[in-house]
Amino acid sequence: MSRLVPDRVIDAVKNFNDIAVDIAGIDCTLYIPSNLANVDMNTAYVPTLTFTEYLEQKVWIEWKPTIKRLRKLGWFSEDELPIIAWFKHDPMVVIKSYIKVPYKYVLDTRVAPSTTDTTITELEVIELLGGVAHDAELTRCVKLASRRV
């Protein structure tokens, strides 16, 4: 680290991020690939990934961010409005990770789901958008898309 921003300040900001996700987040099941380093993603064949399951994790999802909100965060999007989500710093979320969210939390203005609906929605991490201060990650923010199996 360049010591321009002390490590204690970085740790405090990370802790505030984790507290905010704990308070405003929803429960999900998180799956993180465990053999990503051993799999060649550039082959013509579909790679076989194994996942480590983390139960009862918290995630804060912004289903429909506005273009103004994305620009304020420093992300630029032309035709698509991504689903963005904030995770805690532990466990480490990487690309190809995915979450299972109960359908009752999915924002859809056309249909109001019942509270007894047990349908699960799977969302995959397709891009890491975390905010950084020099070389330290402050927030673990990602771009999500519907998971294709």
C-alpha positions in Angstrom: 0.0 0.0 0.0 1.2 3.5 -0.7 0.4 4.5 2.9 -1.4 7.6 1.6 -4.6 6.1 3.2 -3.8 4.2 6.4 -4.7 0.5 6.6 -6.9 1.2 9.6 -9.1 3.6 7.5 -9.5 1.0 4.8 -10.4 -1.6 7.4 -13.0 0.7 8.9 -14.6 1.4 5.5 -14.7 -2.3 4.8 -16.4 -2.9 8.2 -19.0 -0.2 7.5 -19.7 -1.9 4.1 -20.2 -5.3 5.9 -22.5 -3.7 8.5 -24.6 -2.0 5.7 -25.0 -5.4 3.9 -26.0 -7.1 7.2 -28.7 -4.5 7.9 -30.1 -3.9 4.4 -29.3 -7.2 2.8 -31.5 -10.2 2.0 -30.8 -13.8 2.7 -29.4 -15.9 -0.1 -27.3 -19.0 -0.7 -24.0 -18.2 -2.2 -22.0 -20.6 -4.4 -18.3 -19.9 -5.1 -16.3 -22.0 -7.6 -13.6 -24.0 -5.9 -11.8 -25.3 -9.0 -11.7 -22.2 -11.1 -7.9 -22.2 -11.3 -7.8 -25.7 -12.7 -10.4 -25.2 -15.4 -9.6 -23.9 -18.9 -12.4 -21.5 -19.7 -11.2 -21.0 -23.3 -12.1 -24.5 -24.6 -15.0 -25.4 -26.8 -16.4 -27.7 -24.2 -18.4 -26.6 -21.2 -16.1 -26.6 -18.2 -17.2 -28.6 -15.1 -17.0 -26.4 -12.1 -17.4 -27.4 -8.5 -18.9 -25.0 -6.0 -18.5 -24.4 -2.3 -21.9 -23.6 -0.8 -22.4 -20.8 1.8 -25.8 -20.8 3.4 -27.5 -17.8 4.9 -25.3 -15.2 3.4 -26.4 -11.6 3.0 -26.5 -9.6 -0.3 -27.9 -6.2 -1.0 -29.3 -6.1 -4.6 -30.2 -3.0 -6.6 -32.6 -4.4 -9.2 -33.1 -1.4 -11.4 -30.4 1.3 -10.9 -30.9 4.4 -13.0 -28.3 5.7 -15.5 -27.6 8.6 -13.1 -26.9 6.3 -10.2 -24.6 4.2 -12.3 -22.6 7.3 -13.5 -22.3 8.4 -9.9 -20.8 5.1 -9.1 -18.4 5.5 -12.0 -19.9 2.8 -14.3 -21.2 3.5 -17.7 -23.8 1.5 -19.5 -25.4 2.2 -22.9 -28.5 0.1 -23.6 -28.7 -2.2 -20.6 -29.3 -1.5 -17.0 -27.5 -4.1 -15.0 -28.5 -5.7 -11.7 -25.8 -4.7 -9.2 -25.2 -6.3 -5.8 -23.0 -5.7 -2.8 -21.5 -8.5 -0.8 -19.5 -8.8 2.4 -15.8 -9.2 2.1 -15.8 -12.7 3.4 -16.2 -15.1 1.6 -14.5 -13.7 -1.5 -16.9 -13.6 -4.4 -15.4 -14.1 -7.9 -16.7 -14.2 -11.4 -18.8 -17.4 -12.1 -20.1 -17.4 -8.5 -23.8 -17.4 -8.2 -26.5 -16.8 -5.7 -30.0 -18.3 -5.1 -32.5 -15.8 -4.1 -36.1 -16.6 -3.0 -38.6 -15.3 -5.6 -40.3 -13.1 -3.0 -37.3 -10.8 -3.1 -37.2 -10.4 -6.9 -38.4 -7.0 -7.9 -41.1 -7.2 -10.6 -43.7 -4.4 -10.9 -46.0 -6.6 -13.1 -46.6 -9.4 -10.6 -46.7 -9.4 -6.9 -45.5 -12.7 -5.7 -47.1 -14.4 -2.7 -45.1 -14.7 0.5 -45.6 -18.5 0.3 -43.9 -18.9 -3.1 -40.8 -21.0 -2.9 -39.5 -20.5 -6.4 -35.7 -19.8 -6.4 -34.1 -17.3 -8.8 -30.4 -17.9 -9.6 -28.2 -14.9 -10.5 -24.6 -15.3 -11.6 -21.7 -12.8 -11.1 -20.5 -11.7 -14.5 -18.3 -8.7 -13.6 -16.6 -7.3 -10.5 -17.3 -3.6 -10.0 -15.8 -3.0 -6.6 -14.7 0.4 -5.5 -11.0 0.7 -4.7 -8.7 3.2 -2.9 -5.3 2.9 -4.5 -4.7 -0.9 -4.3 -7.2 -1.8 -1.5 -10.7 -2.9 -2.2 -13.3 -0.9 -0.2 -16.6 -2.4 -1.4 -17.3 -5.8 -3.0 -19.8 -4.8 -5.7 -20.7 -7.0 -8.6 -22.8 -7.1 -11.8 -25.3 -9.9 -11.8 -27.2 -11.6 -14.6 -29.7 -14.5 -14.7 -27.8 -17.8 -14.5 -27.8 -20.0 -17.6 -27.3 -23.7 -16.9 
